[in-house]
Amino acid sequence: MILPMDFEFSQGLAALAGIIPLIIVYLLKPRPKNVILPSLMFVRRISQNVLDSRRTISKKITDPLFFLQLLALILISTAIAGPLLEEVKADSEKVVIIIDSSASMNAPDRVDGARSIAIDSLGEENTIIAAESIPVVLAKALDADDAKGVVDHLEAKNTPGDIPKAILTVINDKENENGKIVVISDFENWAGRPPETYIRIANTRSMELEFRQVGNKTANYAIVDGYLKDRNDGTYEYTCTVKNFNDRSADLDIQLESQADSSSGTKVSSSVHLAEFGAQQIKFSSIPQGTSTVEILTEDAIPCDNIAYISIPEVKPRRILVLTDPEQAVGKSPLITAISLLPDIHVDVQKDLPDDVTGYDTIVINSKYEPLPTLDVLEIVAYAKSGKDLIVIGNECLYDSLQMRGLYSILPVDIISVEEERSHTIETVGSGKNIFGDVSFSEVYLRRFLVTAPKGDASVLAEVKGIGPLVSMRNIKNGTVTYVGFSDTTETDAWNNFATTPT
């Protein structure tokens, strides 16, 4: 069979359309006209009709320049298109076998059929490639006996396959020149140019390309796409696409099964009618947090693509323990007010450390008047060293109290002294420029604050220019210890006005 010529860039042939205007130009080209000039032409007015040079349509083109331009146009168009010229010099001693390893090959007898064809196609030097989502070289330059052992252990994967990509990878490898390529697949899903194109491309590289099909048509339905949409009520909406890969219409039963940690499982069923090779979107609403599955209940030959898994992490409120002064001072703390307004946050305000703090995600120490007991401080240090989050507010008590100095070993800064009222400039530094990008410190004054120096492994986010950090943090295992130098009380002797300054 003689195959018609193909091109690498067939759009280049569009340049041949330039032949049409070229022909029109030469057909309408003005022809010279013989005119008798009287001797008195310089003193008499010559009739306009005598000098008429109207264009007339020629019946034929005899200008040699036309044929040269036509030939040049044809050659340029053909060169742009890039004809694929066949020049096959295949040598069956060197064989590259590409075997489809996609999920569709899990259908009955397809893998066995592929193994049989591959073994029959082996030559003296063999390379075995599995066409998965990317080509996987299983063996290279093996003799027939060793290659047979590789083929015998070949299994299909529950992944897509890209056969055209595998073919081009082999063709572009110069080591495969003058060899034979055998492609074995069920060809259920082909995403690429027509197979004849790859045959011609291989022929231009002195390779022979052969396609071998395995398996018969079987029923196959699949969930091929899906996405989640937040409904902003604690549940989600899942939209998926179900496709029929058969040449016959089908009625499918689809089921959503949800299983949340905090509730019993639920099942929702839906039916869909798909035309031959048709696809349709299906929506399931009110999917809770937790794990869910969407499954095609109608049986087919390839079950691995009949189920979609949905995992939505459950959002549990973070528990924050705030250790602060007695009850009369609690209501005056802007910090506690701000934390309480955060979503998905449970705030527990205490004066003393509870017996069990393992259930808290973060501890905030905001003691201004009364220090924490020594045993509580030691337990908090152990809590931070275990990888939990700790926030320490820089109040006067942190500097004056010997008990509170037990926290110094885990703080990201060294406490040096108490600075009295002076004119200071607050600056953001490092990653603090992004964290405090919407915060303006220009109207914040510092009447008093703790002078600190950063430790070697600390990150400074905000600082008093020329003095030291105001906000700094360090990582301990998986947790973070943060020092905040803004005392947050709003009394008449407040150390700063940060809590009451609009930003």
MARSEMAR-251779 format. One record per residue (C-alpha): x, y, z; residue in three letters. Coordinates in steps of 0.05 Angstrom, whole numbers, padded with zeros to 5 digits, always signed. Layout:
N
XYZala...
This chain:
503
+00000+00000+00000met+00027+00068-00020ile+00014+00119+00035leu+00001+00192+00014pro+00055+00242+00031met+00050+00275+00099asp+00082+00338+00127phe+00110+00358+00194glu+00077+00427+00189phe+00020+00420+00139ser-00003+00492+00153gln+00057+00514+00113gly+00021+00492+00049leu-00025+00551+00059ala+00030+00593+00026ala+00010+00560-00040leu-00051+00604-00039ala-00004+00659-00063gly-00007+00626-00132ile-00077+00655-00144ile-00059+00729-00139pro+00005+00715-00178leu-00035+00687-00237ile-00086+00744-00233ile-00030+00796-00237val-00001+00765-00299tyr-00069+00755-00333leu-00086+00829-00322leu-00017+00854-00340lys-00024+00913-00390pro-00004+00895-00461arg+00034+00945-00505pro-00007+00978-00560lys+00019+01003-00628asn+00003+01076-00639val+00019+01116-00703ile+00047+01184-00683leu+00035+01240-00734pro+00089+01291-00745ser+00045+01346-00717leu+00033+01310-00650met+00070+01365-00613phe+00022+01419-00637val-00042+01381-00641arg-00082+01351-00584arg-00081+01276-00589ile-00146+01241-00576ser-00152+01208-00508gln-00172+01143-00540asn-00105+01138-00575val-00067+01136-00510leu-00116+01088-00476asp-00077+01034-00441ser-00133+00994-00413arg-00118+00927-00381arg-00144+00867-00418thr-00146+00795-00397ile-00094+00752-00431ser-00114+00682-00453lys-00045+00654-00437lys+00017+00673-00398ile+00083+00669-00435thr+00126+00712-00391asp+00186+00669-00366pro+00189+00710-00302leu+00120+00684-00282phe+00143+00612-00285phe+00206+00627-00244leu+00163+00662-00190gln+00113+00604-00191leu+00168+00553-00181leu+00199+00593-00124ala+00132+00598-00089leu+00119+00523-00093ile+00189+00506-00067leu+00184+00555-00009ile+00114+00528+00011ser+00138+00456+00008thr+00200+00472+00050ala+00158+00506+00103ile+00110+00446+00107ala+00168+00398+00115gly+00151+00336+00074pro+00163+00269+00108leu+00203+00228+00058leu+00204+00154+00067glu+00272+00122+00070glu+00266+00058+00109val+00328+00018+00125lys+00302-00022+00183ala+00343-00076+00215asp+00302-00126+00256ser+00364-00144+00297glu+00353-00081+00338lys+00282-00078+00367val+00249-00028+00412val+00183-00053+00442ile+00134-00002+00471ile+00080-00034+00513ile+00019+00003+00537asp+00017+00000+00613ser-00044+00044+00624ser-00105+00025+00665ala-00145+00001+00604ser-00095-00056+00595met-00123-00087+00659asn-00181-00114+00619ala-00181-00190+00613pro-00127-00222+00569asp-00097-00155+00545arg-00033-00159+00585val-00024-00233+00567asp-00035-00216+00494gly+00015-00159+00498ala+00068-00205+00529arg+00058-00257+00474ser+00065-00206+00418ile+00126-00175+00452ala+00162-00242+00458ile+00148-00259+00385asp+00177-00191+00364ser+00243-00197+00401leu+00307-00189+00361gly+00381-00196+00377glu+00384-00130+00416glu+00321-00108+00452asn+00296-00048+00491thr+00231-00052+00530ile+00193+00011+00546ile+00128+00017+00587ala+00083+00073+00561ala+00056+00102+00626glu+00042+00176+00637ser+00115+00184+00620ile+00157+00132+00582pro+00192+00084+00630val+00252+00045+00603val+00248-00025+00635leu+00307-00055+00598ala+00358-00033+00546lys+00402-00071+00497ala+00384-00140+00524leu+00388-00205+00486asp+00324-00243+00472ala+00327-00289+00533asp+00338-00232+00583asp+00286-00188+00549ala+00235-00245+00554lys+00244-00246+00629gly+00229-00172+00633val+00167-00179+00589val+00141-00237+00631asp+00139-00193+00694his+00105-00134+00660leu+00041-00111+00693glu-00009-00056+00676ala-00014+00004+00723lys-00075+00044+00745asn-00048+00105+00710thr-00059+00140+00643pro-00013+00123+00585gly+00019+00169+00533asp+00038+00125+00474ile+00052+00181+00424pro+00102+00212+00473lys+00136+00144+00481ala+00141+00136+00405ile+00172+00204+00394leu+00221+00192+00451thr+00245+00129+00417val+00248+00161+00348ile+00289+00219+00373asn+00341+00173+00404asp+00397+00166+00353lys+00417+00099+00383glu+00353+00070+00354asn+00369+00087+00281glu+00362+00030+00231asn+00320-00008+00283gly+00249-00032+00289lys+00196-00003+00336ile+00137-00047+00357val+00080-00012+00393val+00032-00058+00431ile-00032-00029+00459ser-00108-00035+00461asp-00111+00035+00432phe-00172+00051+00475glu-00148+00123+00484asn-00105+00154+00431trp-00084+00227+00440ala-00040+00248+00383gly-00032+00250+00308arg-00058+00193+00265pro-00013+00131+00271pro+00007+00137+00197glu+00042+00203+00214thr+00087+00169+00265tyr+00103+00115+00215ile+00128+00167+00166arg+00167+00205+00219ile+00201+00139+00238ala+00216+00125+00165asn+00252+00191+00158thr+00298+00168+00215arg+00311+00101+00181ser+00266+00063+00229met+00208+00016+00218glu+00147+00027+00262leu+00095-00027+00272glu+00029-00022+00311phe+00000-00085+00343arg-00069-00084+00377gln-00090-00130+00433val-00157-00144+00465gly-00228-00137+00442asn-00275-00079+00456lys-00302-00084+00527thr-00349-00042+00569ala-00313+00016+00602asn-00340+00075+00640tyr-00298+00124+00680ala-00297+00185+00724ile-00249+00228+00685val-00250+00295+00721asp-00275+00327+00785gly-00269+00388+00830tyr-00294+00414+00897leu-00328+00480+00912lys-00335+00509+00982asp-00408+00526+00998arg-00386+00570+01057asn-00431+00532+01105asp-00382+00478+01127gly-00400+00433+01068thr-00376+00427+00996tyr-00403+00413+00926glu-00369+00361+00883tyr-00375+00363+00807thr-00348+00305+00766cys-00349+00283+00693thr-00371+00212+00676val-00351+00186+00608lys-00374+00127+00566asn-00317+00096+00525phe-00362+00049+00487asn-00397+00052+00420asp-00463+00038+00453arg-00505+00081+00500ser-00508+00063+00573ala-00548+00077+00636asp-00502+00085+00697leu-00516+00086+00771asp-00471+00134+00810ile-00466+00135+00886gln-00436+00185+00935leu-00417+00157+01003glu-00394+00205+01057ser-00362+00187+01123gln-00347+00245+01171ala-00311+00233+01238asp-00366+00269+01276ser-00427+00238+01243ser-00452+00173+01213ser-00442+00158+01140gly-00492+00179+01086thr-00505+00153+01016lys-00533+00191+00956val-00548+00157+00890ser-00558+00186+00821ser-00571+00157+00751ser-00545+00182+00685val-00556+00163+00612his-00495+00169+00567leu-00495+00165+00492ala-00441+00126+00455glu-00374+00157+00472phe-00413+00210+00511gly-00396+00247+00575ala-00437+00284+00626gln-00425+00325+00689gln-00457+00305+00756ile-00461+00348+00819lys-00466+00325+00891phe-00482+00377+00944ser-00474+00381+01019ser-00411+00338+01022ile-00387+00342+01095pro-00315+00348+01119gln-00280+00281+01123gly-00273+00226+01071thr-00322+00211+01015ser-00324+00169+00952thr-00361+00176+00886val-00368+00109+00851glu-00398+00082+00787ile-00438+00021+00810leu-00449-00006+00739thr-00397-00060+00727glu-00346-00056+00671asp-00281-00089+00650ala-00236-00035+00681ile-00259-00020+00752pro-00199+00022+00774cys-00227+00086+00742asp-00297+00078+00770asn-00284+00111+00837ile-00262+00180+00859ala-00237+00193+00929tyr-00252+00259+00965ile-00214+00281+01027ser-00235+00345+01062ile-00195+00357+01127pro-00241+00372+01185glu-00231+00442+01213val-00229+00437+01288lys-00226+00499+01332pro-00157+00515+01357arg-00152+00518+01433arg-00113+00576+01461ile-00096+00584+01535leu-00084+00655+01559val-00048+00662+01626leu-00059+00731+01653thr-00071+00772+01716asp-00132+00767+01762pro-00203+00777+01737glu-00207+00852+01745gln-00151+00863+01695ala-00175+00812+01643val-00230+00855+01614gly-00179+00910+01599lys-00136+00867+01554ser-00144+00883+01479pro-00104+00820+01465leu-00157+00774+01494ile-00212+00812+01458thr-00176+00806+01391ala-00162+00731+01399ile-00234+00718+01419ser-00259+00749+01354leu-00218+00702+01310leu-00258+00647+01274pro-00249+00574+01295asp-00214+00595+01359ile-00232+00574+01430his-00200+00618+01483val-00191+00595+01554asp-00168+00651+01602val-00136+00628+01666gln-00093+00657+01722lys-00058+00591+01738asp-00034+00536+01692leu-00084+00478+01687pro-00062+00408+01707asp-00062+00384+01634asp-00040+00431+01578val-00030+00379+01524thr-00099+00395+01494gly-00080+00468+01479tyr-00051+00487+01412asp-00021+00553+01437thr-00006+00585+01505ile-00004+00660+01512val+00032+00690+01573ile+00007+00760+01588asn+00025+00771+01661ser+00037+00843+01680lys+00026+00847+01755tyr+00034+00777+01783glu+00087+00727+01759pro+00072+00655+01746leu+00094+00603+01797pro+00162+00571+01785thr+00131+00502+01773leu+00084+00531+01721asp+00142+00565+01686val+00180+00499+01683leu+00120+00463+01654glu+00110+00517+01602ile+00183+00511+01581val+00173+00436+01572ala+00109+00450+01533tyr+00147+00495+01484ala+00205+00447+01477lys+00156+00392+01458ser+00140+00430+01394gly+00078+00471+01415lys+00067+00545+01402asp+00081+00596+01456leu+00070+00672+01455ile+00102+00716+01510val+00081+00789+01518ile+00136+00835+01541gly+00107+00864+01605asn+00147+00891+01664glu+00135+00827+01703cys+00177+00789+01652leu+00238+00831+01672tyr+00228+00842+01747asp+00207+00772+01768ser+00258+00717+01782leu+00205+00664+01769gln+00190+00692+01700met+00263+00691+01682arg+00256+00616+01676gly+00226+00630+01608leu+00289+00664+01582tyr+00320+00599+01557ser+00266+00589+01504ile+00253+00662+01485leu+00279+00686+01417pro+00310+00747+01451val+00352+00764+01512asp+00318+00813+01560ile+00368+00868+01577ile+00332+00926+01612ser+00271+00970+01615val+00273+01032+01570glu+00238+01095+01594glu+00201+01145+01551glu+00240+01173+01493arg+00227+01186+01420ser+00232+01120+01382his+00219+01096+01311thr+00188+01027+01300ile+00209+00991+01236glu+00189+00925+01204thr+00246+00881+01181val+00254+00816+01143gly+00190+00776+01134ser+00156+00826+01180gly+00149+00873+01121lys+00098+00824+01092asn+00065+00804+01158ile+00056+00877+01180phe+00045+00903+01110gly-00023+00933+01128asp-00001+00959+01197val+00024+01031+01206ser+00071+01044+01264phe+00079+01118+01249ser+00029+01139+01304glu+00050+01088+01356val+00090+01116+01414tyr+00129+01075+01465leu+00128+01103+01535arg+00164+01043+01563arg+00187+00977+01534phe+00236+00921+01547leu+00303+00928+01513val+00321+00862+01480thr+00374+00831+01435ala+00359+00775+01385pro+00387+00706+01394lys+00426+00673+01338gly+00369+00630+01312asp+00314+00683+01319ala+00276+00719+01264ser+00262+00793+01278val+00196+00819+01249leu+00194+00889+01280ala+00245+00929+01319glu+00258+00995+01354val+00307+01028+01308lys+00377+01027+01337gly+00356+00990+01401ile+00329+00920+01390gly+00271+00874+01371pro+00198+00887+01389leu+00170+00825+01354val+00214+00764+01345ser+00205+00689+01337met+00244+00624+01337arg+00227+00552+01320asn+00232+00496+01370ile+00219+00429+01336lys+00151+00437+01302asn+00129+00495+01346gly+00144+00570+01349thr+00161+00614+01408val+00142+00687+01395thr+00162+00748+01435tyr+00116+00810+01428val+00144+00873+01461gly+00079+00912+01459phe+00048+00910+01529ser-00027+00910+01514asp-00058+00943+01575thr-00099+01007+01563thr-00094+01038+01632glu-00070+01108+01646thr+00001+01082+01656asp+00000+01040+01592ala+00068+01028+01562trp+00045+01044+01491asn-00016+01062+01450asn-00010+01006+01400phe-00076+00973+01420ala-00116+01037+01412thr-00082+01064+01349thr-00121+01053+01284pro-00080+01018+01230thr
